[in-house]
Amino acid sequence: MSNLRLFDEKMSERLKQDGMARAEGNAKSALELARDIAKKIALSRVSRRCTADMVGRQLQAAHDIDTLGPAAGSLFKTKDWKFTGDFVQSKRVTNHSRLLRVWEYIGKGA
């Protein structure tokens, strides 16, 4: 039996942050592009809201990037975004209609 405890809130959060940092570092340029796209989408909307699907559509259409991979979990993890409390169903086939968070851009404008 492993010494790793099955339920450990602090360890779970630390491992999540470590994984996100590694993923972000591995896809830095694509993630920066995706964040720029997300900001532009949000600023073009009165609500300033955005989802990962909205960004994914633009990445695919304009830059032929199909996925950010694990770095997608870091897309809205900056001080410029806040979770609205709302969810929408993903239209991305590989997401199997899972729920996506809706984010609001609270950073400075263009």
Kinemage of the C-alpha trace (Angstrom):
@kinemage 1
@onewidth
@group {chain A} dominant
@subgroup {mainchain}
@vectorlist {calphas} color= white
{ca met a 1} P 0.000 0.000 0.000
{ca ser a 2} L 1.244 3.459 -0.907
{ca asn a 3} L 2.142 6.117 1.649
{ca leu a 4} L 0.207 8.608 -0.479
{ca arg a 5} L -3.026 9.525 1.206
{ca leu a 6} L -6.071 9.158 -1.022
{ca phe a 7} L -7.682 12.388 0.210
{ca asp a 8} L -5.386 15.324 0.960
{ca glu a 9} L -6.679 18.774 0.000
{ca lys a 10} L -3.326 20.583 0.172
{ca met a 11} L -1.469 17.900 -1.779
{ca ser a 12} L -4.251 17.754 -4.367
{ca glu a 13} L -4.085 21.517 -4.942
{ca arg a 14} L -0.271 21.487 -5.085
{ca leu a 15} L -0.264 18.684 -7.670
{ca lys a 16} L -2.901 20.529 -9.715
{ca gln a 17} L -0.832 23.726 -9.723
{ca asp a 18} L 2.347 21.801 -10.615
{ca gly a 19} L 0.593 20.070 -13.511
{ca met a 20} L -0.889 23.300 -14.834
{ca ala a 21} L 2.501 25.002 -14.699
{ca arg a 22} L 4.125 22.154 -16.640
{ca ala a 23} L 1.338 22.123 -19.242
{ca glu a 24} L 1.463 25.901 -19.601
{ca gly a 25} L 5.219 25.823 -20.121
{ca asn a 26} L 4.940 23.121 -22.792
{ca ala a 27} L 2.413 25.092 -24.859
{ca lys a 28} L 3.432 28.651 -24.015
{ca ser a 29} L 3.090 30.256 -27.459
{ca ala a 30} L -0.242 28.544 -28.244
{ca leu a 31} L -1.583 29.449 -24.804
{ca glu a 32} L -0.550 33.101 -25.217
{ca leu a 33} L -2.303 33.161 -28.602
{ca ala a 34} L -5.421 31.568 -27.077
{ca arg a 35} L -5.471 34.103 -24.235
{ca asp a 36} L -5.210 36.945 -26.744
{ca ile a 37} L -8.108 35.462 -28.724
{ca ala a 38} L -10.184 35.045 -25.542
{ca lys a 39} L -9.626 38.692 -24.626
{ca lys a 40} L -10.623 39.874 -28.117
{ca ile a 41} L -13.762 37.725 -28.038
{ca ala a 42} L -14.744 39.049 -24.615
{ca leu a 43} L -14.128 42.675 -25.547
{ca ser a 44} L -16.290 42.263 -28.646
{ca arg a 45} L -19.269 41.234 -26.500
{ca val a 46} L -21.362 43.485 -24.265
{ca ser a 47} L -21.271 40.835 -21.524
{ca arg a 48} L -17.469 40.432 -21.851
{ca arg a 49} L -18.037 36.676 -21.464
{ca cys a 50} L -16.161 33.863 -23.124
{ca thr a 51} L -15.849 30.061 -23.085
{ca ala a 52} L -13.153 27.637 -24.113
{ca asp a 53} L -15.287 26.565 -27.091
{ca met a 54} L -15.379 30.140 -28.398
{ca val a 55} L -11.595 30.304 -28.223
{ca gly a 56} L -11.202 26.831 -29.716
{ca arg a 57} L -13.279 27.754 -32.751
{ca gln a 58} L -11.063 30.777 -33.435
{ca leu a 59} L -7.861 28.813 -32.871
{ca gln a 60} L -8.960 26.206 -35.371
{ca ala a 61} L -10.350 28.609 -37.971
{ca ala a 62} L -7.591 31.208 -37.943
{ca his a 63} L -4.529 29.272 -36.834
{ca asp a 64} L -5.278 25.606 -37.595
{ca ile a 65} L -4.684 24.686 -33.945
{ca asp a 66} L -7.033 21.896 -32.894
{ca thr a 67} L -6.295 21.790 -29.179
{ca leu a 68} L -4.203 23.295 -26.416
{ca gly a 69} L -3.993 19.916 -24.724
{ca pro a 70} L -3.497 20.049 -20.967
{ca ala a 71} L -2.649 23.766 -21.192
{ca ala a 72} L -6.331 24.487 -21.894
{ca gly a 73} L -6.920 24.258 -18.149
{ca ser a 74} L -4.819 27.404 -17.730
{ca leu a 75} L -6.580 29.472 -20.380
{ca phe a 76} L -8.646 31.607 -17.997
{ca lys a 77} L -6.399 31.279 -14.934
{ca thr a 78} L -5.196 34.866 -14.822
{ca lys a 79} L -6.263 37.912 -12.809
{ca asp a 80} L -8.084 39.239 -15.881
{ca trp a 81} L -10.856 36.621 -15.733
{ca lys a 82} L -13.500 35.641 -13.228
{ca phe a 83} L -15.828 32.663 -13.274
{ca thr a 84} L -19.418 33.856 -13.690
{ca gly a 85} L -21.019 30.872 -11.968
{ca asp a 86} L -22.622 29.875 -15.272
{ca phe a 87} L -21.996 26.774 -17.344
{ca val a 88} L -22.762 25.870 -20.965
{ca gln a 89} L -22.549 22.549 -22.759
{ca ser a 90} L -19.512 22.154 -24.969
{ca lys a 91} L -20.146 21.679 -28.680
{ca arg a 92} L -16.685 20.183 -29.253
{ca val a 93} L -17.248 16.562 -30.257
{ca thr a 94} L -14.380 15.246 -28.141
{ca asn a 95} L -15.837 16.940 -25.042
{ca his a 96} L -18.974 14.775 -25.190
{ca ser a 97} L -21.243 17.705 -24.224
{ca arg a 98} L -19.462 18.253 -20.909
{ca leu a 99} L -20.127 21.460 -19.063
{ca leu a 100} L -17.825 24.422 -19.633
{ca arg a 101} L -17.414 27.351 -17.307
{ca val a 102} L -18.391 30.768 -18.606
{ca trp a 103} L -15.750 33.391 -17.858
{ca glu a 104} L -16.001 37.183 -17.745
{ca tyr a 105} L -13.114 39.415 -18.746
{ca ile a 106} L -12.507 41.915 -15.960
{ca gly a 107} L -9.120 43.181 -17.140
{ca lys a 108} L -8.390 46.432 -18.858
{ca gly a 109} L -9.830 47.038 -22.322
{ca ala a 110} L -8.069 46.767 -25.654
